[in-house]
């Protein structure tokens, strides 16, 4: 049985990036800076309206946890991913992309995919580098416990869960099932709060996914304040200790504040000219988990994570090239 450094669970989405402006977001009735779930008709309408703004790297496999797992894999971690795609062009593209990244999925052993439409995410980038997402979950919405390879999970060092699963009637129970299986097997548990909108509208559900306490929690400052219902980072860090044994709060250009279970560690950021913040938090988590899988200290892992995040925001797309990943370590 293969042993994995990280077993991830989350959405499988094919990303399309588009350059836009604040005015256009307003005209299209889109809330800036958050992920909004839409139906396929709405997404098709937006694609038609924005077609001329498509970026060069128009299509890539994504989903928050997938970005994290792919990053960790390219850095050198052994990774597996639980997800759901449909038997369509995007679904097959997605699985090929994951295989090329060295990430194992159950689909190699179960080649028959369900009928339907694979998930798609429209990522809109404004001139200030902020990312706004409109997501049609498609097949991903039906992610469930059957998609989890429990044996592979039991043979991992870390389980990584994306907070976006809280919106799915089957995905949330699957995340809880995976966490409980990991806890029973002695596998460390990690979760990302994912998005300010998830914290704002699904706080109770996120608490259900966290359970008594996870081993590691990832969030940015806005998510930390919203989830803990506090007003300062000092208050948030104290409150987060009730939910996680350790955590990482990303602070953008200011780096990150880490808690390793004993002490708080401030890790400085790396200079970068940000043009696209899509995937920055995902990249941070992937690099950080890679470091921990190599038995690095939180501080050393945090430096790599900040360096990786700075690299990814300086270009379009949530991923780096294979050569860029290698150069980081």
C-alpha positions in Angstrom: 0.0 0.0 0.0 1.3 3.4 -1.0 2.0 5.8 1.9 1.0 9.4 1.3 2.2 12.6 2.9 -1.1 14.3 2.2 -4.6 13.1 1.3 -6.8 15.9 0.2 -10.6 16.2 -0.3 -12.3 18.9 -2.1 -13.9 20.2 -5.3 -12.7 19.4 -8.8 -13.2 22.5 -10.9 -11.8 23.5 -14.3 -10.8 27.2 -13.9 -11.1 29.9 -16.5 -9.4 33.2 -15.7 -10.7 36.5 -17.0 -9.3 40.1 -16.6 -12.0 42.5 -15.6 -12.6 45.8 -13.7 -14.5 46.8 -10.6 -17.0 48.6 -12.8 -17.6 45.5 -14.8 -18.2 43.4 -11.7 -20.7 46.0 -10.6 -22.4 46.0 -14.0 -22.6 42.2 -13.9 -24.0 42.2 -10.4 -21.0 40.3 -9.0 -19.8 40.6 -5.4 -16.0 41.3 -5.4 -13.4 39.3 -3.6 -15.5 36.2 -2.6 -16.6 32.9 -4.1 -20.3 32.8 -5.2 -22.1 29.7 -6.3 -24.0 30.0 -9.5 -25.9 27.7 -11.8 -24.6 26.7 -15.2 -26.9 29.1 -17.1 -25.6 32.1 -15.1 -22.0 31.0 -15.6 -22.6 30.6 -19.4 -24.1 34.1 -19.5 -21.1 35.6 -17.8 -18.7 33.7 -20.0 -20.4 35.1 -23.1 -20.3 38.6 -21.7 -16.6 38.4 -20.7 -15.3 36.3 -23.6 -13.0 39.0 -24.9 -11.3 39.3 -21.5 -10.0 35.7 -21.4 -6.4 35.3 -20.2 -3.8 33.3 -22.1 -3.8 30.5 -19.6 -7.5 30.0 -20.1 -8.0 26.5 -18.6 -6.5 24.7 -15.6 -7.5 22.1 -13.1 -8.5 23.7 -9.9 -10.5 23.7 -6.8 -9.0 25.1 -3.6 -7.7 21.8 -2.1 -6.7 20.6 -5.5 -4.4 23.6 -5.9 -2.9 22.8 -2.5 -2.4 19.2 -3.2 -0.9 19.8 -6.7 1.5 22.4 -5.2 2.6 20.0 -2.5 3.1 17.2 -5.1 5.2 19.3 -7.4 7.4 20.3 -4.4 8.0 16.6 -3.6 5.2 15.3 -1.4 3.4 12.1 -2.2 -0.3 13.1 -2.5 -3.8 11.7 -3.2 -7.0 13.5 -3.8 -10.7 12.6 -3.4 -12.9 14.4 -5.8 -15.7 13.9 -8.3 -15.9 14.8 -12.1 -18.2 13.8 -14.8 -17.7 11.9 -18.1 -17.1 15.0 -20.2 -14.2 16.9 -21.8 -13.5 18.9 -18.7 -13.6 15.8 -16.5 -11.1 13.9 -18.5 -8.9 17.0 -18.8 -9.0 17.4 -15.1 -7.9 13.8 -14.3 -5.1 14.0 -16.9 -3.9 17.2 -15.3 -3.9 15.6 -11.8 -2.0 12.6 -13.1 0.6 14.8 -14.8 1.1 16.5 -11.4 1.7 13.2 -9.7 -1.5 13.2 -7.7 -3.3 9.9 -7.3 -7.1 9.7 -7.5 -9.5 6.7 -7.4 -10.4 7.2 -11.0 -7.4 5.2 -12.3 -9.0 2.1 -10.7 -12.6 3.2 -11.5 -12.4 4.6 -15.1 -16.2 4.8 -15.6 -17.2 8.3 -14.7 -20.8 9.4 -14.0 -22.8 11.3 -16.6 -23.3 15.0 -16.1 -21.2 18.2 -16.2 -17.9 18.6 -14.5 -17.5 21.6 -12.2 -16.3 24.9 -13.6 -15.0 28.1 -11.9 -14.9 31.5 -13.5 -12.1 33.5 -11.9 -12.2 37.2 -12.4 -9.1 39.3 -11.8 -9.3 43.0 -11.2 -6.4 45.5 -11.7 -5.7 45.4 -7.9 -4.9 41.6 -8.3 -8.0 40.6 -6.3 -9.7 37.4 -7.3 -13.5 37.0 -7.5 -15.0 33.6 -8.3 -18.3 32.4 -9.6 -18.5 28.7 -9.3 -20.7 26.1 -10.9 -20.0 22.9 -8.9 -21.5 20.5 -11.3 -20.5 16.9 -10.5 -18.4 18.2 -7.6 -21.6 19.1 -5.7 -22.3 15.3 -5.3 -18.9 14.5 -3.8 -19.7 12.0 -1.1 -18.2 9.4 1.2 -18.1 6.9 -1.7 -15.4 9.1 -3.3 -13.1 8.7 -0.3 -10.5 6.0 -0.5 -10.4 5.1 3.2 -7.4 2.8 2.9 -5.3 5.5 1.2 -6.5 8.1 3.8 -5.4 5.8 6.6 -1.9 5.6 5.1 -1.4 9.3 5.0 0.4 11.6 7.3 -2.1 14.5 6.9 -5.7 14.8 5.8 -6.4 18.2 4.2 -10.0 19.5 3.9 -11.2 22.6 2.0 -13.8 24.7 3.8 -15.7 25.1 0.6 -17.2 21.6 1.1 -19.5 23.1 3.7 -21.8 24.3 1.0 -22.5 20.8 -0.3 -25.2 18.6 1.2 -23.1 15.5 0.5 -19.6 17.1 0.6 -19.9 18.4 4.2 -20.8 14.9 5.6 -18.0 13.4 3.5 -15.5 15.9 5.0 -16.7 15.0 8.5 -16.5 11.3 7.7 -12.9 11.8 6.4 -11.9 13.7 9.5 -13.3 11.1 11.8 -11.6 8.3 9.8 -8.3 10.2 10.0 -8.6 10.7 13.8 -9.3 7.0 14.3 -6.3 6.1 12.2 -4.0 8.6 13.9 -3.7 10.7 10.8 -3.2 14.4 11.4 -6.1 16.6 10.3 -5.8 20.0 8.5 -8.6 22.3 7.2 -8.7 25.6 5.4 -11.5 28.1 6.1 -11.3 28.9 2.4 -13.2 32.1 1.9 -14.7 35.0 3.9 -18.1 34.1 2.5 -17.8 30.6 3.8 -17.1 32.0 7.3 -19.9 34.6 7.1 -22.7 32.2 5.9 -21.6 28.8 7.0 -19.8 29.3 10.3 -21.8 26.6 12.1 -21.1 24.1 9.3 -17.4 24.8 9.4 -17.5 24.2 13.1 -19.1 20.8 12.4 -16.4 20.0 10.0 -13.7 20.9 12.5 -15.3 18.8 15.2 -13.6 18.9 18.7 -10.3 20.2 17.3 -8.2 19.8 14.2 -4.4 19.5 14.2 -3.9 22.4 11.8 -6.1 25.2 10.5 -5.3 27.6 7.6 -7.0 31.0 7.2 -6.4 34.6 6.2 -6.9 37.5 8.7 -10.4 38.3 7.5 -11.5 34.7 7.9 -9.8 34.4 11.3 -11.6 37.5 12.6 -15.0 36.4 11.1 -14.8 32.8 12.3 -13.8 33.7 15.9 -16.1 36.8 15.9 -13.3 39.0 17.2 -11.9 42.4 16.3 -8.1 42.0 16.6 -5.6 39.5 15.5 -4.5 39.0 19.1 -8.1 38.1 20.1 -8.4 35.8 17.0 -5.3 33.9 17.7 -6.4 33.1 21.3 -9.9 32.0 20.0 -8.5 29.8 17.3 -6.7 27.7 19.9 -10.1 26.4 20.9 -10.5 25.0 17.3 -7.0 23.9 16.3 -3.9 22.6 18.0 -1.9 24.6 15.5 -2.7 27.2 12.8 -1.4 29.5 10.2 -3.0 33.0 9.5 -1.8 34.4 6.2 -1.3 38.2 6.2 -0.7 38.9 2.5 2.5 41.0 1.9 3.1 40.9 5.7 3.7 37.2 5.7 2.0 34.9 8.2 1.4 34.4 11.9 1.9 30.8 12.9 1.1 28.9 16.1 2.9 25.6 16.4 1.1 24.3 19.5 3.4 26.0 21.9 4.5 29.4 20.6 3.4 32.0 18.1 5.8 32.7 15.2 5.7 35.7 12.9 7.2 34.9 9.5 7.9 37.8 7.2 6.6 37.9 3.7 8.6 38.0 0.4 8.4 41.0 -1.9 6.2 40.5 -4.9 4.4 42.6 -7.5 0.9 41.1 -7.2 -1.1 40.8 -10.4 -3.4 37.8 -9.4 -4.1 36.6 -5.9 -6.0 33.6 -7.1 -4.5 30.5 -5.4 -2.2 32.4 -3.0 -3.7 30.8 0.1 -3.9 27.4 -1.6 -0.2 27.6 -2.5 0.7 28.7 1.0 -1.0 25.6 2.5 0.5 23.3 -0.1 4.1 24.5 0.6 3.5 24.5 4.3 2.2 21.0 4.4 5.1 19.9 2.2 7.5 21.3 4.7 5.8 19.6 7.6 5.8 16.3 5.7 9.6 16.6 5.5 9.7 17.2 9.3 10.6 20.9 9.0 9.9 23.3 11.8 6.9 25.6 11.5 9.2 28.6 10.9 11.1 26.9 8.0 7.8 25.6 6.5 6.3 29.1 6.8 9.2 30.7 5.0 8.8 28.3 2.1 5.0 28.9 2.1 5.4 32.7 2.0 8.0 32.4 -0.8 5.7 30.1 -2.8 2.7 32.4 -2.3 4.7 35.5 -3.4 5.7 33.7 -6.6 2.2 32.6 -7.5 0.6 36.1 -7.0 3.2 37.6 -9.3 1.7 35.8 -12.3 -1.7 34.7 -13.6 -3.2 31.4 -12.4 -3.1 29.5 -9.2 -0.2 27.2 -10.2 3.5 27.4 -11.0 5.4 25.5 -13.7 7.2 22.4 -12.7 10.6 24.3 -12.9 9.3 27.0 -10.7 8.2 24.5 -8.0 11.7 22.9 -8.1 13.4 26.3 -7.8 11.6 27.0 -4.6 13.3 24.1 -2.7 
